[in-house]
Amino acid sequence: MTDQSHRGAVTAKNWIVLLAMIVVASVIGIIFMLALNWFPEQGSDVAPPIDTFWDVLVIVSVPIFVAVVAMMLFSIWRWRQRPGEEDLDGPPIHGSTKLEVIWTIVPTIVIAALTTYAAILLIDIQAAPAKGTRVVNVNGGQFAWDFETQAPSGPVKSERLYLPINEPVKFNVRSKDVIHDFWVPAFRLKVDAVPGITTTYNLTPTKLGTFDVVCAELCGLGHAYMRQTVTVMTAERYAAKMAGLAKAAGTPVAAAGGGVGK
Ligand SMILES: [Cu+2]
């Protein structure tokens, strides 16, 4: 049996100092983590709520990380082996029911709360799109995407994706060969392109500009090159672009006045 009494018990003062350090380090950590630029610009209506959720995760995670590391460092410092203690043995301890109950219940509540938040958010942003929502077929293949949009004249295929701003769009994602993953980081959402089935998500582009389209699933040697662009345009420019693409493909486009082959 050994005697650790020369270390003394952990006093209330110890706890207060430790707690104060955890609080200060957590505040600094949260400020630092929130200041980091984690994501590209917000290009869709779902980006702000997703980024807010990320911030919540950061705010909850940092204090947990800090507390765990602080307790670890405190224990290493406080109960380190000192000269002359090489042959001593620790006191025989058989668990602590109280501690075990606490460290089971608290994480359960935290995880349950965060997953509930995430589930509600996902259900909310993926509510069924309104009838008449523009549908874009996204086809993944080794190693390029192609996009099929419904123009007034019929389907128009393109290597780049074009979308009108502030109009809801639903992506039907498919694959010709292996599993890919359709991701526009500026839009935030992504979904696997799985051979044999159609996966979907919907959102509304809210920012004009050209953004990266990325394959986010390792799909072969050319995976890293499977990058294209999406250009979000005004409604007028979008209509002109679609007409241009249809014309280039040899498909006559029905103009607004009913003319064909404009
Ligand atoms: Cu791919």
py3Dmol code that shows the C-alpha trace and the ligand (Angstrom):
import py3Dmol

protein = """\
ATOM      1  CA  MET A   1       0.000   0.000   0.000  1.00  0.00           C
ATOM      2  CA  THR A   2       1.159   3.456  -0.682  1.00  0.00           C
ATOM      3  CA  ASP A   3       0.568   6.755   0.834  1.00  0.00           C
ATOM      4  CA  GLN A   4      -0.300   9.670  -1.374  1.00  0.00           C
ATOM      5  CA  SER A   5      -1.222  11.870   1.526  1.00  0.00           C
ATOM      6  CA  HIS A   6       1.876  13.977   0.979  1.00  0.00           C
ATOM      7  CA  ARG A   7       0.145  15.237  -2.127  1.00  0.00           C
ATOM      8  CA  GLY A   8      -2.851  16.326  -0.137  1.00  0.00           C
ATOM      9  CA  ALA A   9      -6.377  16.338  -1.454  1.00  0.00           C
ATOM     10  CA  VAL A  10      -7.359  18.538  -4.358  1.00  0.00           C
ATOM     11  CA  THR A  11      -8.533  21.634  -2.572  1.00  0.00           C
ATOM     12  CA  ALA A  12     -11.418  23.885  -3.413  1.00  0.00           C
ATOM     13  CA  LYS A  13      -8.859  26.497  -4.394  1.00  0.00           C
ATOM     14  CA  ASN A  14      -7.300  24.048  -6.871  1.00  0.00           C
ATOM     15  CA  TRP A  15     -10.687  23.466  -8.462  1.00  0.00           C
ATOM     16  CA  ILE A  16     -11.460  27.166  -8.697  1.00  0.00           C
ATOM     17  CA  VAL A  17      -8.108  27.928 -10.351  1.00  0.00           C
ATOM     18  CA  LEU A  18      -8.551  25.011 -12.727  1.00  0.00           C
ATOM     19  CA  LEU A  19     -12.103  26.043 -13.586  1.00  0.00           C
ATOM     20  CA  ALA A  20     -11.038  29.653 -14.150  1.00  0.00           C
ATOM     21  CA  MET A  21      -8.290  28.487 -16.519  1.00  0.00           C
ATOM     22  CA  ILE A  22     -10.755  26.289 -18.397  1.00  0.00           C
ATOM     23  CA  VAL A  23     -13.206  29.168 -18.777  1.00  0.00           C
ATOM     24  CA  VAL A  24     -10.536  31.616 -19.980  1.00  0.00           C
ATOM     25  CA  ALA A  25      -8.977  29.104 -22.401  1.00  0.00           C
ATOM     26  CA  SER A  26     -12.432  28.171 -23.713  1.00  0.00           C
ATOM     27  CA  VAL A  27     -13.358  31.792 -24.388  1.00  0.00           C
ATOM     28  CA  ILE A  28     -10.058  32.380 -26.197  1.00  0.00           C
ATOM     29  CA  GLY A  29     -10.496  29.129 -28.128  1.00  0.00           C
ATOM     30  CA  ILE A  30     -14.053  29.950 -29.182  1.00  0.00           C
ATOM     31  CA  ILE A  31     -13.082  33.458 -30.321  1.00  0.00           C
ATOM     32  CA  PHE A  32     -10.181  32.022 -32.319  1.00  0.00           C
ATOM     33  CA  MET A  33     -12.229  29.226 -33.893  1.00  0.00           C
ATOM     34  CA  LEU A  34     -15.101  31.517 -34.839  1.00  0.00           C
ATOM     35  CA  ALA A  35     -12.660  34.007 -36.383  1.00  0.00           C
ATOM     36  CA  LEU A  36     -11.310  31.370 -38.769  1.00  0.00           C
ATOM     37  CA  ASN A  37     -12.642  31.450 -42.292  1.00  0.00           C
ATOM     38  CA  TRP A  38     -13.938  27.907 -42.515  1.00  0.00           C
ATOM     39  CA  PHE A  39     -16.077  28.087 -45.610  1.00  0.00           C
ATOM     40  CA  PRO A  40     -16.236  29.812 -48.984  1.00  0.00           C
ATOM     41  CA  GLU A  41     -18.786  32.568 -49.547  1.00  0.00           C
ATOM     42  CA  GLN A  42     -22.437  31.755 -48.942  1.00  0.00           C
ATOM     43  CA  GLY A  43     -23.931  31.013 -52.345  1.00  0.00           C
ATOM     44  CA  SER A  44     -27.325  29.553 -51.453  1.00  0.00           C
ATOM     45  CA  ASP A  45     -30.247  29.950 -49.099  1.00  0.00           C
ATOM     46  CA  VAL A  46     -29.166  26.930 -47.053  1.00  0.00           C
ATOM     47  CA  ALA A  47     -25.647  28.213 -46.431  1.00  0.00           C
ATOM     48  CA  PRO A  48     -26.456  30.641 -43.558  1.00  0.00           C
ATOM     49  CA  PRO A  49     -28.313  28.096 -41.348  1.00  0.00           C
ATOM     50  CA  ILE A  50     -25.627  25.467 -42.001  1.00  0.00           C
ATOM     51  CA  ASP A  51     -22.863  27.911 -41.084  1.00  0.00           C
ATOM     52  CA  THR A  52     -24.766  28.871 -37.928  1.00  0.00           C
ATOM     53  CA  PHE A  53     -24.970  25.202 -37.004  1.00  0.00           C
ATOM     54  CA  TRP A  54     -21.220  24.938 -37.498  1.00  0.00           C
ATOM     55  CA  ASP A  55     -20.708  27.871 -35.137  1.00  0.00           C
ATOM     56  CA  VAL A  56     -22.877  26.157 -32.522  1.00  0.00           C
ATOM     57  CA  LEU A  57     -20.787  22.987 -32.870  1.00  0.00           C
ATOM     58  CA  VAL A  58     -17.616  25.026 -32.365  1.00  0.00           C
ATOM     59  CA  ILE A  59     -19.018  26.797 -29.314  1.00  0.00           C
ATOM     60  CA  VAL A  60     -20.022  23.483 -27.727  1.00  0.00           C
ATOM     61  CA  SER A  61     -16.911  21.531 -28.716  1.00  0.00           C
ATOM     62  CA  VAL A  62     -14.182  23.933 -27.660  1.00  0.00           C
ATOM     63  CA  PRO A  63     -14.990  23.935 -23.906  1.00  0.00           C
ATOM     64  CA  ILE A  64     -15.217  20.116 -23.934  1.00  0.00           C
ATOM     65  CA  PHE A  65     -11.820  19.850 -25.608  1.00  0.00           C
ATOM     66  CA  VAL A  66     -10.326  22.408 -23.235  1.00  0.00           C
ATOM     67  CA  ALA A  67     -11.789  20.714 -20.137  1.00  0.00           C
ATOM     68  CA  VAL A  68     -10.506  17.276 -21.142  1.00  0.00           C
ATOM     69  CA  VAL A  69      -7.013  18.541 -21.939  1.00  0.00           C
ATOM     70  CA  ALA A  70      -6.943  20.682 -18.787  1.00  0.00           C
ATOM     71  CA  MET A  71      -7.859  17.726 -16.553  1.00  0.00           C
ATOM     72  CA  MET A  72      -5.223  15.649 -18.306  1.00  0.00           C
ATOM     73  CA  LEU A  73      -2.475  18.232 -17.842  1.00  0.00           C
ATOM     74  CA  PHE A  74      -3.549  18.894 -14.262  1.00  0.00           C
ATOM     75  CA  SER A  75      -3.386  15.169 -13.458  1.00  0.00           C
ATOM     76  CA  ILE A  76       0.019  14.801 -15.103  1.00  0.00           C
ATOM     77  CA  TRP A  77       1.329  17.733 -13.127  1.00  0.00           C
ATOM     78  CA  ARG A  78      -0.304  16.936  -9.816  1.00  0.00           C
ATOM     79  CA  TRP A  79       0.280  13.196  -9.653  1.00  0.00           C
ATOM     80  CA  ARG A  80       3.520  12.964 -11.548  1.00  0.00           C
ATOM     81  CA  GLN A  81       6.185  10.655 -10.203  1.00  0.00           C
ATOM     82  CA  ARG A  82       8.752  12.402  -8.107  1.00  0.00           C
ATOM     83  CA  PRO A  83      12.310  11.243  -7.313  1.00  0.00           C
ATOM     84  CA  GLY A  84      12.229   8.413  -4.806  1.00  0.00           C
ATOM     85  CA  GLU A  85       8.739   7.262  -5.796  1.00  0.00           C
ATOM     86  CA  GLU A  86       9.840   4.797  -8.471  1.00  0.00           C
ATOM     87  CA  ASP A  87       8.842   1.738  -6.457  1.00  0.00           C
ATOM     88  CA  LEU A  88       5.596   3.055  -5.073  1.00  0.00           C
ATOM     89  CA  ASP A  89       2.249   1.727  -6.187  1.00  0.00           C
ATOM     90  CA  GLY A  90      -0.920   3.735  -6.607  1.00  0.00           C
ATOM     91  CA  PRO A  91      -3.876   3.435  -4.253  1.00  0.00           C
ATOM     92  CA  PRO A  92      -6.338   0.672  -5.170  1.00  0.00           C
ATOM     93  CA  ILE A  93      -9.361   2.356  -6.718  1.00  0.00           C
ATOM     94  CA  HIS A  94     -12.452   0.552  -7.956  1.00  0.00           C
ATOM     95  CA  GLY A  95     -14.246   3.035 -10.160  1.00  0.00           C
ATOM     96  CA  SER A  96     -16.598   5.750  -9.115  1.00  0.00           C
ATOM     97  CA  THR A  97     -20.273   5.223  -9.778  1.00  0.00           C
ATOM     98  CA  LYS A  98     -21.018   8.898  -9.350  1.00  0.00           C
ATOM     99  CA  LEU A  99     -18.396   9.932 -11.930  1.00  0.00           C
ATOM    100  CA  GLU A 100     -19.465   7.243 -14.356  1.00  0.00           C
ATOM    101  CA  VAL A 101     -23.100   8.288 -14.151  1.00  0.00           C
ATOM    102  CA  ILE A 102     -22.117  11.921 -14.764  1.00  0.00           C
ATOM    103  CA  TRP A 103     -19.846  11.196 -17.697  1.00  0.00           C
ATOM    104  CA  THR A 104     -22.513   9.050 -19.288  1.00  0.00           C
ATOM    105  CA  ILE A 105     -25.484  11.340 -18.809  1.00  0.00           C
ATOM    106  CA  VAL A 106     -23.846  14.670 -19.697  1.00  0.00           C
ATOM    107  CA  PRO A 107     -22.427  13.561 -23.091  1.00  0.00           C
ATOM    108  CA  THR A 108     -25.712  11.785 -23.861  1.00  0.00           C
ATOM    109  CA  ILE A 109     -27.631  15.020 -23.351  1.00  0.00           C
ATOM    110  CA  VAL A 110     -25.110  17.052 -25.383  1.00  0.00           C
ATOM    111  CA  ILE A 111     -25.055  14.603 -28.299  1.00  0.00           C
ATOM    112  CA  ALA A 112     -28.833  14.160 -28.267  1.00  0.00           C
ATOM    113  CA  ALA A 113     -29.349  17.934 -28.336  1.00  0.00           C
ATOM    114  CA  LEU A 114     -26.897  18.486 -31.206  1.00  0.00           C
ATOM    115  CA  THR A 115     -28.193  15.615 -33.310  1.00  0.00           C
ATOM    116  CA  THR A 116     -31.751  16.837 -32.778  1.00  0.00           C
ATOM    117  CA  TYR A 117     -30.699  20.296 -33.944  1.00  0.00           C
ATOM    118  CA  ALA A 118     -28.965  18.754 -36.984  1.00  0.00           C
ATOM    119  CA  ALA A 119     -31.957  16.567 -37.846  1.00  0.00           C
ATOM    120  CA  ILE A 120     -34.418  19.456 -37.593  1.00  0.00           C
ATOM    121  CA  LEU A 121     -32.115  21.633 -39.712  1.00  0.00           C
ATOM    122  CA  LEU A 122     -31.754  18.946 -42.384  1.00  0.00           C
ATOM    123  CA  ILE A 123     -35.487  18.257 -42.522  1.00  0.00           C
ATOM    124  CA  ASP A 124     -36.113  21.989 -42.691  1.00  0.00           C
ATOM    125  CA  ILE A 125     -33.690  22.807 -45.530  1.00  0.00           C
ATOM    126  CA  GLN A 126     -34.672  19.698 -47.477  1.00  0.00           C
ATOM    127  CA  ALA A 127     -38.404  20.258 -47.330  1.00  0.00           C
ATOM    128  CA  ALA A 128     -40.032  19.075 -50.542  1.00  0.00           C
ATOM    129  CA  PRO A 129     -39.479  21.677 -53.271  1.00  0.00           C
ATOM    130  CA  ALA A 130     -42.474  23.563 -54.568  1.00  0.00           C
ATOM    131  CA  LYS A 131     -44.203  22.237 -57.675  1.00  0.00           C
ATOM    132  CA  GLY A 132     -42.653  23.612 -60.820  1.00  0.00           C
ATOM    133  CA  THR A 133     -39.209  23.877 -59.265  1.00  0.00           C
ATOM    134  CA  ARG A 134     -36.488  23.792 -61.900  1.00  0.00           C
ATOM    135  CA  VAL A 135     -34.928  20.331 -62.149  1.00  0.00           C
ATOM    136  CA  VAL A 136     -31.311  19.849 -63.173  1.00  0.00           C
ATOM    137  CA  ASN A 137     -30.042  16.367 -63.930  1.00  0.00           C
ATOM    138  CA  VAL A 138     -26.495  15.926 -62.694  1.00  0.00           C
ATOM    139  CA  ASN A 139     -24.640  12.945 -64.128  1.00  0.00           C
ATOM    140  CA  GLY A 140     -21.356  11.864 -62.648  1.00  0.00           C
ATOM    141  CA  GLY A 141     -18.843   9.840 -64.602  1.00  0.00           C
ATOM    142  CA  GLN A 142     -15.135   9.157 -64.493  1.00  0.00           C
ATOM    143  CA  PHE A 143     -14.005  11.956 -64.474  1.00  0.00           C
ATOM    144  CA  ALA A 144     -16.437  14.701 -65.302  1.00  0.00           C
ATOM    145  CA  TRP A 145     -19.943  15.861 -64.532  1.00  0.00           C
ATOM    146  CA  ASP A 146     -22.457  16.675 -67.163  1.00  0.00           C
ATOM    147  CA  PHE A 147     -25.545  18.719 -66.539  1.00  0.00           C
ATOM    148  CA  GLU A 148     -28.916  18.501 -68.203  1.00  0.00           C
ATOM    149  CA  THR A 149     -31.254  21.409 -67.792  1.00  0.00           C
ATOM    150  CA  GLN A 150     -34.786  21.741 -69.013  1.00  0.00           C
ATOM    151  CA  ALA A 151     -34.827  24.671 -71.443  1.00  0.00           C
ATOM    152  CA  PRO A 152     -38.070  25.838 -73.081  1.00  0.00           C
ATOM    153  CA  SER A 153     -37.143  23.762 -76.148  1.00  0.00           C
ATOM    154  CA  GLY A 154     -36.255  20.620 -74.266  1.00  0.00           C
ATOM    155  CA  PRO A 155     -33.291  19.267 -72.365  1.00  0.00           C
ATOM    156  CA  VAL A 156     -29.983  21.074 -72.814  1.00  0.00           C
ATOM    157  CA  LYS A 157     -26.730  19.381 -71.910  1.00  0.00           C
ATOM    158  CA  SER A 158     -23.669  21.268 -70.794  1.00  0.00           C
ATOM    159  CA  GLU A 159     -20.304  20.690 -69.179  1.00  0.00           C
ATOM    160  CA  ARG A 160     -20.722  23.721 -66.999  1.00  0.00           C
ATOM    161  CA  LEU A 161     -23.700  24.258 -64.804  1.00  0.00           C
ATOM    162  CA  TYR A 162     -25.739  27.439 -65.178  1.00  0.00           C
ATOM    163  CA  LEU A 163     -28.449  28.535 -62.772  1.00  0.00           C
ATOM    164  CA  PRO A 164     -30.638  31.597 -62.421  1.00  0.00           C
ATOM    165  CA  ILE A 165     -30.337  33.475 -59.160  1.00  0.00           C
ATOM    166  CA  ASN A 166     -33.075  33.334 -56.513  1.00  0.00           C
ATOM    167  CA  GLU A 167     -34.939  30.498 -58.217  1.00  0.00           C
ATOM    168  CA  PRO A 168     -35.269  27.178 -56.396  1.00  0.00           C
ATOM    169  CA  VAL A 169     -33.576  24.279 -58.114  1.00  0.00           C
ATOM    170  CA  LYS A 170     -33.702  20.564 -57.507  1.00  0.00           C
ATOM    171  CA  PHE A 171     -30.742  18.405 -58.477  1.00  0.00           C
ATOM    172  CA  ASN A 172     -31.352  14.828 -59.581  1.00  0.00           C
ATOM    173  CA  VAL A 173     -27.961  13.221 -59.155  1.00  0.00           C
ATOM    174  CA  ARG A 174     -26.976  10.024 -60.942  1.00  0.00           C
ATOM    175  CA  SER A 175     -23.799   8.157 -61.818  1.00  0.00           C
ATOM    176  CA  LYS A 176     -22.755   6.350 -64.981  1.00  0.00           C
ATOM    177  CA  ASP A 177     -20.079   4.234 -63.353  1.00  0.00           C
ATOM    178  CA  VAL A 178     -18.829   4.443 -59.770  1.00  0.00           C
ATOM    179  CA  ILE A 179     -19.869   6.464 -56.727  1.00  0.00           C
ATOM    180  CA  HIS A 180     -19.198  10.196 -57.043  1.00  0.00           C
ATOM    181  CA  ASP A 181     -20.415  13.028 -54.874  1.00  0.00           C
ATOM    182  CA  PHE A 182     -21.951  16.221 -56.186  1.00  0.00           C
ATOM    183  CA  TRP A 183     -20.736  19.159 -54.138  1.00  0.00           C
ATOM    184  CA  VAL A 184     -20.759  22.900 -54.613  1.00  0.00           C
ATOM    185  CA  PRO A 185     -18.922  24.171 -51.522  1.00  0.00           C
ATOM    186  CA  ALA A 186     -20.454  27.626 -51.867  1.00  0.00           C
ATOM    187  CA  PHE A 187     -23.926  26.027 -51.752  1.00  0.00           C
ATOM    188  CA  ARG A 188     -22.843  23.782 -48.811  1.00  0.00           C
ATOM    189  CA  LEU A 189     -24.988  20.718 -49.608  1.00  0.00           C
ATOM    190  CA  LYS A 190     -23.602  17.571 -51.165  1.00  0.00           C
ATOM    191  CA  VAL A 191     -24.917  14.139 -52.011  1.00  0.00           C
ATOM    192  CA  ASP A 192     -23.458  10.913 -53.363  1.00  0.00           C
ATOM    193  CA  ALA A 193     -24.048  10.019 -57.008  1.00  0.00           C
ATOM    194  CA  VAL A 194     -24.745   6.302 -56.799  1.00  0.00           C
ATOM    195  CA  PRO A 195     -25.050   4.025 -59.836  1.00  0.00           C
ATOM    196  CA  GLY A 196     -28.590   2.728 -60.233  1.00  0.00           C
ATOM    197  CA  ILE A 197     -30.379   5.227 -58.037  1.00  0.00           C
ATOM    198  CA  THR A 198     -31.225   8.916 -58.127  1.00  0.00           C
ATOM    199  CA  THR A 199     -30.304  11.059 -55.170  1.00  0.00           C
ATOM    200  CA  THR A 200     -31.509  14.615 -54.795  1.00  0.00           C
ATOM    201  CA  TYR A 201     -31.257  17.849 -52.953  1.00  0.00           C
ATOM    202  CA  ASN A 202     -32.709  21.252 -53.501  1.00  0.00           C
ATOM    203  CA  LEU A 203     -31.723  24.801 -52.736  1.00  0.00           C
ATOM    204  CA  THR A 204     -31.912  28.327 -54.079  1.00  0.00           C
ATOM    205  CA  PRO A 205     -28.768  30.057 -55.380  1.00  0.00           C
ATOM    206  CA  THR A 206     -28.568  33.495 -53.797  1.00  0.00           C
ATOM    207  CA  LYS A 207     -25.341  34.933 -55.097  1.00  0.00           C
ATOM    208  CA  LEU A 208     -24.243  35.857 -58.617  1.00  0.00           C
ATOM    209  CA  GLY A 209     -20.898  34.495 -59.703  1.00  0.00           C
ATOM    210  CA  THR A 210     -19.006  31.380 -60.649  1.00  0.00           C
ATOM    211  CA  PHE A 211     -18.359  28.702 -58.038  1.00  0.00           C
ATOM    212  CA  ASP A 212     -16.541  25.385 -57.947  1.00  0.00           C
ATOM    213  CA  VAL A 213     -18.332  22.099 -58.538  1.00  0.00           C
ATOM    214  CA  VAL A 214     -16.371  19.334 -56.883  1.00  0.00           C
ATOM    215  CA  CYS A 215     -16.545  15.562 -56.765  1.00  0.00           C
ATOM    216  CA  ALA A 216     -16.322  14.762 -53.066  1.00  0.00           C
ATOM    217  CA  GLU A 217     -16.009  10.987 -53.285  1.00  0.00           C
ATOM    218  CA  LEU A 218     -12.755   9.327 -54.260  1.00  0.00           C
ATOM    219  CA  CYS A 219     -13.790   7.832 -57.594  1.00  0.00           C
ATOM    220  CA  GLY A 220     -10.570   6.799 -59.307  1.00  0.00           C
ATOM    221  CA  LEU A 221      -7.293   8.153 -60.596  1.00  0.00           C
ATOM    222  CA  GLY A 222      -8.842  11.282 -62.078  1.00  0.00           C
ATOM    223  CA  HIS A 223     -10.902  12.159 -58.997  1.00  0.00           C
ATOM    224  CA  ALA A 224      -8.838  15.233 -58.145  1.00  0.00           C
ATOM    225  CA  TYR A 225      -9.458  16.649 -61.633  1.00  0.00           C
ATOM    226  CA  MET A 226     -13.211  16.189 -61.459  1.00  0.00           C
ATOM    227  CA  ARG A 227     -13.805  19.888 -60.965  1.00  0.00           C
ATOM    228  CA  GLN A 228     -16.118  22.083 -62.949  1.00  0.00           C
ATOM    229  CA  THR A 229     -18.025  25.281 -62.351  1.00  0.00           C
ATOM    230  CA  VAL A 230     -21.491  26.549 -61.706  1.00  0.00           C
ATOM    231  CA  THR A 231     -22.361  30.062 -62.811  1.00  0.00           C
ATOM    232  CA  VAL A 232     -25.277  31.769 -61.138  1.00  0.00           C
ATOM    233  CA  MET A 233     -26.741  34.454 -63.413  1.00  0.00           C
ATOM    234  CA  THR A 234     -29.629  36.852 -63.618  1.00  0.00           C
ATOM    235  CA  ALA A 235     -32.830  35.462 -65.112  1.00  0.00           C
ATOM    236  CA  GLU A 236     -32.303  37.316 -68.407  1.00  0.00           C
ATOM    237  CA  ARG A 237     -28.735  36.183 -68.867  1.00  0.00           C
ATOM    238  CA  TYR A 238     -29.739  32.675 -67.895  1.00  0.00           C
ATOM    239  CA  ALA A 239     -32.472  32.565 -70.548  1.00  0.00           C
ATOM    240  CA  ALA A 240     -30.007  33.839 -73.136  1.00  0.00           C
ATOM    241  CA  LYS A 241     -27.419  31.277 -72.059  1.00  0.00           C
ATOM    242  CA  MET A 242     -29.899  28.418 -72.329  1.00  0.00           C
ATOM    243  CA  ALA A 243     -30.991  29.612 -75.771  1.00  0.00           C
ATOM    244  CA  GLY A 244     -27.354  29.804 -76.822  1.00  0.00           C
ATOM    245  CA  LEU A 245     -26.603  26.305 -75.559  1.00  0.00           C
ATOM    246  CA  ALA A 246     -29.693  24.884 -77.235  1.00  0.00           C
ATOM    247  CA  LYS A 247     -28.754  26.584 -80.487  1.00  0.00           C
ATOM    248  CA  ALA A 248     -25.191  25.291 -80.287  1.00  0.00           C
ATOM    249  CA  ALA A 249     -26.565  21.795 -79.769  1.00  0.00           C
ATOM    250  CA  GLY A 250     -28.799  22.189 -82.790  1.00  0.00           C
ATOM    251  CA  THR A 251     -32.022  22.205 -80.852  1.00  0.00           C
ATOM    252  CA  PRO A 252     -34.383  24.944 -81.912  1.00  0.00           C
ATOM    253  CA  VAL A 253     -35.605  27.018 -79.025  1.00  0.00           C
ATOM    254  CA  ALA A 254     -39.161  28.222 -78.822  1.00  0.00           C
ATOM    255  CA  ALA A 255     -38.871  31.934 -78.224  1.00  0.00           C
ATOM    256  CA  ALA A 256     -41.291  33.706 -75.952  1.00  0.00           C
ATOM    257  CA  GLY A 257     -43.365  34.773 -78.950  1.00  0.00           C
ATOM    258  CA  GLY A 258     -43.695  31.229 -80.200  1.00  0.00           C
ATOM    259  CA  GLY A 259     -41.079  31.489 -82.905  1.00  0.00           C
ATOM    260  CA  VAL A 260     -38.872  28.507 -83.542  1.00  0.00           C
ATOM    261  CA  GLY A 261     -35.223  28.346 -84.478  1.00  0.00           C
ATOM    262  CA  LYS A 262     -34.421  31.863 -83.419  1.00  0.00           C
TER     263      LYS A 262
END
"""
ligand_1 = """\
1
CU
Cu -15.963 11.548 -59.026
"""
view = py3Dmol.view(width=600, height=400)
view.addModel(protein, "pdb")
view.setStyle({"model": 0}, {"cartoon": {"style": "trace"}})
view.addModel(ligand_1, "xyz")
view.setStyle({"model": 1}, {"stick": {}})
view.zoomTo()
view.show()
